[in-house]
Amino acid sequence: MNSRTNEPADLTNDKLRTRAVAAARGDAPFDILITGGELVDMVTGEIRRADIGVIGPMIASVHEPATRSDARKIISARGGFVSPGLIDSHMHIESSMVTPAIYAKTVVPRGVTTIVWDPHELGNVLGLDGVRWAIDATRDLPLRVMVLAPSCVPAAPGLEISGADFDGDAMAKLLSWPEISGVAEVMNMRGVINRDPRMTNIMQAGLASGKLVCGHARGLEGPDLAAFMTAGVSSDHELVSNDDLMAKLRAGLAIEMRGSHDHLLPGFVDTLNNLGFLPQTVTLCTDDVFPDDLSNAGGLDDVVRRLVRYGIKPEWALRAATLNAAMRLGRSDLGLIAAGRRADIVIFDDLTDFKARHVIANGETVAETGEMIKPPAALDPAPLNNTMKMDVLGVDDFRVPVTGSGNKVKIATIDRPRFTRWGTAEADVKDGYIVPPAGTTMIAVAHRHGKANSQPRVGFLSGWGEWHGAVCTTVSHDSHNVTVFGGNARDMAIAANAVIRAGGGMAVASNGKLDALLPLPLCGLVSDAPMDHVAQQFADIRTATDAIVDWQPPYLVFKALFGATLACNPGPHQTDQGIGDVTTGTLLASPILEVL
């Protein structure tokens, strides 16, 4: 659906308009007539009885109930609530570890009809070819996919090496493709604020294109936030507190309130309720949804459901997920059930569980009672294979060697998950290697894209609890190199080699044996196996990980494994090049500060 690149201009077709106008007048029958439902009005906030007539992909009439019965097909919405299709304003299909076709099959029956996809995971592994595959893979789906151009490949240049490098020229090329809807989240915040030439060129390419320029403004405030916005960024999904939400609403950013940080949502609901109205700049997004969560709970429908559970009005949650999102995206054809708009329509059973009984996308019935009418077309994933360009590793690759005769060293540590800071510790030296200090967890990152040495760079985390095994993942934002966490080198090697041999994915090892494996052979990020199969394997990884580490919410959680290498965020982060800090420009190839 997304590759109908003449959208929304397709609705201006003269023959379509002539048919729709005739049906609206009552001189011709509707193609589809939805009767007996309660319309959730996204403009007035009313819930009112109305019938809806559809011609082709267009809504031709919203009228008083039981006043028309002339239609080729009548759909009863009796007892249900009629809403525009849900719009996910920022997300990454790859985070669900399935192909676009499988993703569509999962979310469309739940009422999601449009997503805004940043395929920067594929871009970081396969470059322009990865983005082109993303476009082709969404071409014939019953899900509108607005694909964005990844802006940060890699996310932190100079601190990490990914599988590709998108500079200003590459961004201009991507933005020239008609299927590309804008610039995806700009994560190199410091580069934008400091007018680094590379990021300036990327930003200017986006502004010159006249398309969306989306942001990632975590932790920005005051002059830095103003500079970031003045450079051209117009949205943010990286909210960290209620005060942050208010500051960014006041600043005028489009807010993509995300469901992937559930612990923040109750506070956001309180903040919006205290305002007494829903700002038109508030939209909703999923950002990242793991496969078991997607399979069990859903996508954007789950975000709407949780917000209502936390106390927001259902009408507000739906408006954020429909009309507000459409306005943000510049899509005046979407987000509203009104004559002349596009017929993306969902009938929900209620406004609590939001179970979709009927889904119409672009004027066609695509799902009923939670099932697709026909399976989405899948693109051959072969171009995404064979991206693990490295050999298996040995136990000593996960130890830090020490040169010299000292028996102690002073090392740099990465303190705290998520909001990292520098720390130091003293460590013993045994047989020429550092003995991990008590209270630390090892993290190793190995380059896997064939553009640098694949020798792991090993660092030490503090505040990550006590580990009794190891986890390896190639889903490691955003360069997606091989990342291994562990309490000992033996288990780290076992987990890493299982992933390398699988062509990418995740593995857990403990007590010298492999406990769980999720193969992700497509870019080391995605499987083309069925949703329930991937969900179960991922759930097994979660269970196995829970057995080797005690989580401490809200920051030391399973999700922290995937963002620990996100070097574009403030503070130190381990990468394939060492410990990098984008704020200070520091890069330590080794954690050793001094041999004592």
N, C-alpha and C positions, 0 to 999 in steps of 0.2 A: 504493500500500500504506500510506503513512504516514497518509493521511486516514481510515483506519479508526480513528476517534478513540476507539473503545471498547477498543482494545488497551491492556493485555493482558487486560482483563476478558472479551474475546470467548471466551477459552479456558474460561471458567466455564459456558458454554452447557450446559444439562442434556442435550440430545440428543447433543451432541458427546461429552460425558463418558461417557454411557451406552454409546455405540458404542465408544469407546476402551477403557473398562473391560472390555467383553465381549471385544474383540480381545486385550487383555492377558492375560485369563484363558485364552484359547484357544478361546472359544466362538463366535468370529466371525473372518472373515479380515481381514487388514490391507488398507488401500487400497494401500500401497506397502511392500515389504519389501526392505531393502538387505542384501545377503548377501556374505560372503567377504572383507570388508575388515578392516583394522587400525584400530581406534578409538583416536584420540588423546584420552586421558582428561584433561580440563582440571582435575579435582579432584586426582587422585592423581599425575598426570604419567606414568602408564603408557601404553604403546602395546600394546593387547591385541586379540585377535580377538573380535569381537562382531557380531551382526546387529541391525538396527534396524527396528522396525515402526512405521508411520505411519498415523494415521487423520485425514483432513482436514488441518487445519493443526497437528495435535498429534502429538508422539512418544508412542506408546502403550506401547512396550516396547523395552528394550535387553537382549538375552538371549544365551545361549550359541549359538555358530554351529551351523548345520545342524539346529536343533531345531524350526524352523517352516518351512513352505513354502506355507502358505495365504495367498495375497495376490492382489489383482486385478492388481497389477503387481509384478514382481520386477526389481530393479536390481542387477547384479553389480558389486561393488566389489573384485573379486579383484585383488590386486597393488597396491591403492590404500590411501590413508589417509583415514579419515573424520573430519571436523572440523566444529564449528559454523560457520555463516556468519561471515565477517569483519565487524567493526564498526569503522568509521572514526569516532573519537570527536570530531574537530573538523576541519572542512574548509569550503572555499568553492568551489562548483561554478563560479562565474564565473571563477575563476583558470585553469580549463581552457578558457575562452573558447568553450564550447559550451552548448547548452540542456540542461536536466535529462534529457530523453529520450535525447539522444545520449550524455550522461554515463553513464546507466544501461546503455545498450546496450554501452558500452565496459567497465564494471567488473563488472557482474553475471556475465558468463561467466568472469571471473577469480576468482570466489568471494566478492565483496563483496556482502553482503545488507542491510546497514544502514549509513547514514551520518548524521552529525549536522551539518546544514548551517546555517551562519551566513550568511544572504544580505545581509550589510551592504553589499556592493557595490551590489546593486540598491536597497537602502534609501537609500544615500547619493545615488543618482541620482533615483529615483522615489518615495521616501518610502514611506508605507503601501501605496500602490498597487503598488510594486515587491515588497513582502513578500507581499501578497495574491497576486500573480501567481506568486511562487515556490511558495506553498502549492498553488495550483491546478495548476501545472505538474507537481507530483509526486504528484498525487492517484491516478492510475491506473498508476503505474510498478510494475514487478516488483522494485523496490528500496525498502526501507523508508527513508523520509527523515524524520528528526526535525528539524523546522525550529525554529530559535531566533529570538528577537526581537533585532534589532541594538541594542546598548546605546549605541553611540557614533556618532551621526549628527548632526553631524560628530564625528570622533574628537578634535579639539582645538578646541572652541568658543572663539571670540574670536581664534583664530590663522588660521582658514580658513573658507571658506563652501562647503558642498556643496549638493546639490539638495534637501535636506530638513533638518528639525531635530526630532529626537525628544527631547522632555523627559519628565519623570516621568509626565505625563498620557498622552502617546503610548505610553509603555512599559506603563502599566497597561492601556490599551486593547488593545495587542498581546497581552499576557499573558492577557487574558480570552478570546482566541480558543482554542478547544479544540485546534486543530492546532499551537499553539505549545508547545514542550516546555521552554522556559526562557529565561533571559537569555544572549545570546551574549557572547563575550569582552569583558570590561570593560577597555577600553584606556586610558581617561583615569585613569591610576593616581594622578597627583598630585591630581586632583579628588576621588577617593575617599578618599585618605589625609587630605586637608585638610578633609574633610567639606563640600566645596563644595555649596551647596544643590541645584544641578541634579543632580549625581551622587548626592547623598544620596537625593533623591526617586526617581531611577532605581533605585538599589539597594533602597530600601524597597519599591518596587513589585514587584521580583523576589522579595524575601523574603516579602512578603505573599501572593504567588501560590502559595507552596509548591513552586515549580518550581526547576530547576537555575539556579544563578548561576555562570557560567563566567568565567575570568579570562585576563589577559594581564599577566604580572608580570615583564617583562624588566628585569633589573638590580636588582630589589628584594631587600633583605636586612635582617636585624636588625629594628629597630623599624618601619621602613616596611613590610616584609613582614608583620609581625604585625598592623599597623594595616589593611593591605589585606585580610587574611583575616578579621579581626574585623569588618570592615564587611560581610562576607557572601560574599566570593569563595571558591570552593572548588576551583579547578583552574588549571593553567598549562601552556602549550605553548611558552613563550618561554625555553627553557633556553639558557644560553650557555657552560656549562663543566661538567666533571665535578663540581667543587665545588658549583656551582649546583644540579645534580641532587641531590646528597646533602643539601644544605641544605633543599631544598624537599620531599624525601622526609621528612626529620626534622620539618619543619614540619607535615606532614600534608596537604599539597595532593594532589589527584588529578593525576597526571602524564600529560599527553598528549604522549608522546614522538614528535616529528614527523619525517617522512622528508624534508622539504624542506631541511633543513640537514645534508646527508650527512656533511660533514667532522667533525661532532660525534658521529656514531653509534658509531664504533669505541671512542671513549673511554667512552661511556655503557655499551656492552657490557662493557668491562673493569670498570667500576664495579659493575655488577650482578653480574657473575661473582665479583668479590671479596667481595660480600655473601654469596654462596653460596645465595641464594634469590631468587625474584622477588616483590617486594612486591605485595600485592593492589591497591595504588593506582596501579600503572603500567599505563597504556593506550597505544595507538598511534593516531597520526593522520597524515594527509597534509598538512593545512593548505592548501598551494598546490601544485598540479601543473600545469605548463605543458602545452599540448596535444600537443606532439611527444613529451614524456616519457610522458604518459598513454597515447598511442596505441602507443608502442613498448615501454614497460616495465610499465605498469599503474598501479593506484592503491595501495590499502593492501596488496595482495598483494606489490607491489614493496618496500614497507617491511619486511614480514616476511622476504622473500627476502634483502634486504641485511643485516638484523640477523643472520640465520643465517650468512651469508657472513662476517660480522665476528666470529663466534664464540659467539653465544648459542645455547642449546639450542633446537631447533625447538619443543619442547613449551612453553617459556617464551614464545617469540615468539607462538605461537598463543594461549596463554592471555591474554597482554596484549591481543591483538586480538579476544578473544571474551568469556570469562567475566569478566575484570577490567573490561572496558568495560561489560558488561551490569550489573555491580554498581554501577559509577559512575553509570550512567544510571538506576538504579532499575528496571531491566527484568528482573525475576526469571524472565520467560518466555524470555529470550534467553541465548545464550552458552554453553550446555551441552547435550550430547546425553544426555538422561535422560528417563525416563517423565514425562509431564505438561508437558514444556517444548515450546516452539514448534519446528516442524520447519523450521528454517533449517539446511541441511546441505550440506556441500561434500565431494566426493571428489577428493582430490589424488593425482596420479600418484606423487609422492614428497615428501619433506620437505627437499628442496634447492631445486629450481626452483619448487615449489608450482604446477605447472600443473593447473588444475581441469578434470577430465574430465566432471563432472556437478555441477550446482547445483540445489538444491531451496530454494525460498523460500516460506515459509508453507504448506508441504505440497504445493506444485506444482513440477513440473520446469520450470525456466525457461531452462536453458542446458545444452548438451551439447557436448563437444569444442571449447570456446572460442567457440561461437556461440549466440545467442539462439534460442529455439524460435519466438518471434514478436516482431516489432519493437515496442518500447514506444510507447505512445500519446503523441503530441506535441501540446502546447497551442499555439494560435495566438499567435505572438510579436508581433503587430502593436502591442499596447500599449507595447512597449519601443522603438519607433522614434521618430525625430525628437527626440533629446535634446541635439543640438549647437546650443545657442542662442547662436551667435556668428557673426560675419562672418570672412572670410579676413583674414589679417594681412600687414603689409608688413615689409620688411627692417629698417627703423628701429625697429619694435616690439620687436626683439630686441637693441637697444642701450640703454645707460643714459645718459640725457642729464645734462649737468652745467650748472648755472647759475653764473654768476660768471665772473671773468676768469682764474682760476688755470689753470695747464697741468698740474697734477698733483692727484690726490686720494688720500686715505686711505680704503680700503674695508674693510668686514667681509667675511670669507670663511667658508665652511662647510668645515671641514677634516675629512678622512677619510670614506670611505663607512661606512655602518652605524652605527658608534659615533662620532657626530659631535661636534665641539667648535668653539668660536669661534676664528677667526684674523683676522689683518689683513694687508693688503698695500698697497703704493703702486702707483698706476696713472697712466699718461699720459692726457692729454685731447687729442683731435684732432677738429676740426670740431664741437665741442660734445658729443662722446660719449666715454665711457671706452674706452680701448684695453685689452682684457683682458690682465692681467699674465701674463707667462710662467709656465707651470706651472699655470694655472687652466683650468677648463672652465666654460662658461656653462650655467646652468640657468634656464629660464623657465617660469613657471606662469601660465596664463590661465584665469580663471573661465569655465565653459562652460554653467552651469545657468540663466542668465537672471535671477539674483538679485543680481548685482553687475556692476560694470564689467569687461569682458573684456580690458582692456589688460593684456598680460603683465607680471608682476613678474619682473625679471631679477636673478639673483644669481650668485655665483662660487664654484665648488667647487675645493678643492685636494686633491691626493692621488688624483685621478681619471685620471691619465695624460694622454697627449697625444691629442687627437681630430682626425681628418681628415675630419670630416663632422658629421652630426647625426642624432639619433633623436627621434621624437615618439611619445608614447603617451597615450591616455586611460585606460589601465589604470594608475592611479597612486594607490596607497593613501593615505587611504581616501576622500578626497573625489572622486577621479577627475576632476580638472580636466585641461585640456590641459597636459602637461608635456613640455618639449623640452630635450634636452641637446645641446651642440655646441661646436665649435671656432670657428665663424664664423656671423655673422648670416644670410648668404644661404642656406646650407644649412638652417639652423634654420627659416627661413620656408618653404622648399620642403617640408620634411617636415611641418611643422605644417599647411600648407594642404592637403596631400594627405589628411591625417587628417580635417580639418574637412569637406572635400568628400565624404569617404566616410561621414560620419555617425558617425565615431569609429573607433578602432583604433590601428594602429601603422604607422610609416613610417620609412625610412632614406634619407638623401640625402647625396651627396658630390659634390664638383667641379661644383656647380651643377645636378645632375640627381637624379631620384628613382631609388633603387636597388631598393627593395622596399616593398610595401604589403600590410598585412593589414587588410581592412575588418572592423570589428566594429560593425555598425549597430544592434544591440540594446543600448541604454543606453550605447553606446560601450565595451562590455565583452565582448559575446558575439556569435557568429555562429550562424545556424541551418543552415549548410552542413554536409555530412558530416564526421565526425571526421578522416578521412584528408586531406581537403581543407584543413581548418583547421590540422592538424598540419604539412602541407607548407608552407603560407604562413607559419606561425610559424617553422618551421625556416629558411625563406628570410630572415626578419627577423634571426634569430640570425647566419646566415652573413654577411649584409650588415653587421651591427654589428661582427662580429669583424674585418672588413676595415678599419674606421675607428678602432678603439681596441684597445690591448693590455691585456687583462685581467690582474689580479694577485690570484689567489685567496689566502685564501678570502673576502675582503670585497669587493674590487673585482672583481665578477663581473657577468655579464649580469643576474642577478636583482636586483642593487642598483638598477637603473633603476626598479623598481616600488615600492621602499620609500623612495626618497630624499625623498619628501614626507610621510612618516608622522610628522606633527608631534606625535603623542601620546607618542612616545618621547623620552627625555632628549636634550638638546642642540639646536643650531639646525637648522632644516629650512626649505627654501623652500616657500612656499605661494602661493595666489592673492592673499594680502594682504601678502606680504613675507617677511622672514626671522623665523620665530617660534621661541621657545624656551619649552616648557611648564614647564621646571624653574624658570626665573627670571621667567616671565611677560613676557618681552621680545618686542616685535614691531617690526621695522624695516621701514618701507614702502620704503625705498631702502637699498642697501648702502653708500651714501656716508656716511662718518663725518665727513670734513673736506675742504674744498677748500684745497689748499696753494698 
